[in-house]
Amino acid sequence: MLRTETRLIAAAAAAWALLGAAPAGACTITTTAVAYGTYNPQAVGADDGTGTIALACHPSVDSPNVAIGTGGSGTFSPRRMSNGVSTLDYNLYTTTARTVVWGDGTAGTSTVTLSGGSVSGGVRRFSRTVFGRIPALQNVTAGIYGDTVIVTVTF
């Protein structure tokens, strides 16, 4: 059995907490890793997991666009987790149907534009679920597999 996880790293986070006040257009990003649990290479069904991207922005930010990088594989199709030299294919998607790869808008991928958000305490908050899937029947060695992707927010 394998334990798997995709870490979402906030790459475009503005450190406005250190400034004492948020400049117009600033956001901070927090992420929750996509956790798949234990992967069974002999299971006939895919292994699905979810994670979260949350933004805390200046109230003037109303439609931030979120892109997710390729991770260590350097490609969106497929992304790959690794355990030393062993790799495990996976991907990240924009919806529960897991049909549209969440990427940077290239190579057939899509980005996600967030809208609305709730404003409280002078901060507009957005949250979005990231849907992950590891395809079934991958013959891989036992171990802990992981990958790190970069989340980029444009506003």
C-alpha positions in Angstrom: 0.0 0.0 0.0 1.1 3.5 -0.7 0.4 6.8 1.0 0.0 9.7 -1.4 -0.3 13.5 -1.2 0.0 16.5 -3.5 1.1 19.6 -1.7 -0.2 22.9 -3.0 2.4 25.6 -2.5 1.3 29.3 -2.4 3.8 30.9 -4.8 2.2 34.3 -5.4 1.3 35.2 -1.8 1.7 38.9 -0.9 3.1 39.4 2.6 0.8 42.3 3.4 0.4 41.2 7.0 3.9 42.5 7.5 3.0 45.9 6.0 0.3 46.5 8.7 -2.4 47.1 6.1 -3.4 45.5 2.8 -2.4 47.5 -0.3 -5.1 47.5 -3.0 -5.0 44.3 -4.9 -3.1 42.2 -2.4 -3.9 38.6 -1.5 -2.5 35.9 0.7 -2.9 32.3 -0.2 -3.3 29.3 2.1 -3.6 25.7 0.8 -4.5 22.3 2.1 -2.8 19.4 0.4 -4.7 17.0 -1.8 -4.7 13.9 0.3 -5.5 10.6 -1.4 -4.9 8.3 1.5 -3.6 4.8 0.8 -3.3 3.8 -2.9 -3.8 0.1 -3.7 -2.1 -0.7 -7.1 -4.4 -3.7 -7.5 -7.7 -1.7 -7.0 -9.7 -1.4 -10.3 -11.0 2.1 -9.4 -9.2 5.4 -9.4 -8.2 6.9 -6.1 -9.7 10.4 -5.6 -8.8 13.1 -3.1 -9.5 16.8 -2.5 -7.6 19.8 -1.2 -8.3 23.5 -0.9 -7.0 26.9 -2.1 -8.1 29.8 0.0 -7.4 33.5 -0.6 -7.7 36.5 1.7 -7.6 39.6 -0.4 -8.0 43.3 -0.3 -11.8 44.1 -0.7 -11.0 45.6 -4.1 -10.0 42.2 -5.5 -13.2 40.7 -7.1 -12.2 38.1 -9.7 -8.8 36.5 -9.0 -7.6 33.9 -11.5 -5.9 30.8 -10.1 -3.4 28.6 -12.0 -1.7 25.5 -10.8 1.8 24.4 -12.2 2.9 21.1 -13.4 4.8 20.0 -10.3 7.9 17.9 -10.6 6.9 16.1 -13.8 7.1 19.3 -15.8 4.0 18.3 -17.7 0.2 18.4 -17.1 -0.5 15.0 -18.8 0.1 13.3 -16.5 1.5 15.0 -13.4 3.6 12.6 -11.4 4.3 12.0 -7.8 7.6 10.5 -6.9 9.2 8.3 -4.3 12.9 8.4 -5.2 13.0 7.1 -8.8 9.5 5.6 -8.7 6.7 7.7 -10.0 2.9 7.6 -9.7 0.7 9.3 -12.3 -2.1 11.7 -11.0 -3.8 14.9 -12.0 -5.6 17.9 -10.5 -9.0 19.0 -11.8 -11.4 21.9 -11.6 -14.6 20.0 -10.8 -15.8 16.8 -9.1 -16.3 15.2 -12.5 -12.5 15.4 -12.9 -12.7 16.0 -16.7 -10.9 19.4 -17.0 -7.3 19.5 -15.8 -6.5 22.5 -13.6 -3.3 24.1 -15.0 -2.1 27.4 -16.4 -4.3 27.6 -19.5 -1.8 25.9 -21.8 -1.7 22.3 -23.2 -5.4 21.9 -22.9 -5.6 22.9 -19.2 -7.9 25.5 -17.6 -7.4 28.1 -14.9 -10.2 29.0 -12.5 -11.5 32.5 -11.9 -13.0 33.0 -8.5 -15.9 35.4 -8.1 -18.0 36.9 -5.3 -16.2 36.0 -2.1 -17.3 37.2 1.3 -16.1 40.4 2.8 -15.6 40.6 6.5 -13.1 42.7 8.6 -11.9 44.5 5.5 -10.8 41.2 3.8 -12.5 39.5 0.8 -12.2 35.7 1.2 -12.4 33.1 -1.6 -12.1 29.3 -1.3 -12.0 26.6 -4.0 -11.7 22.9 -3.8 -9.0 21.1 -5.8 -10.0 17.7 -7.1 -7.3 15.1 -7.5 -7.3 11.6 -9.1 -4.7 8.8 -9.3 -5.6 6.4 -12.1 -6.1 2.8 -11.2 -3.8 -0.2 -11.7 -0.4 1.5 -11.7 2.3 -1.0 -10.8 4.5 1.0 -8.4 6.7 0.1 -5.5 5.4 0.6 -1.9 6.3 3.9 -0.2 5.3 7.5 0.3 4.7 9.4 -2.9 4.4 13.1 -3.2 4.6 16.1 -5.4 4.7 19.9 -5.0 2.9 22.2 -7.4 2.9 26.0 -7.5 -0.3 28.0 -7.2 -0.3 31.3 -8.9 -2.9 34.0 -8.4 -3.4 36.8 -10.9 -5.7 39.7 -10.1 
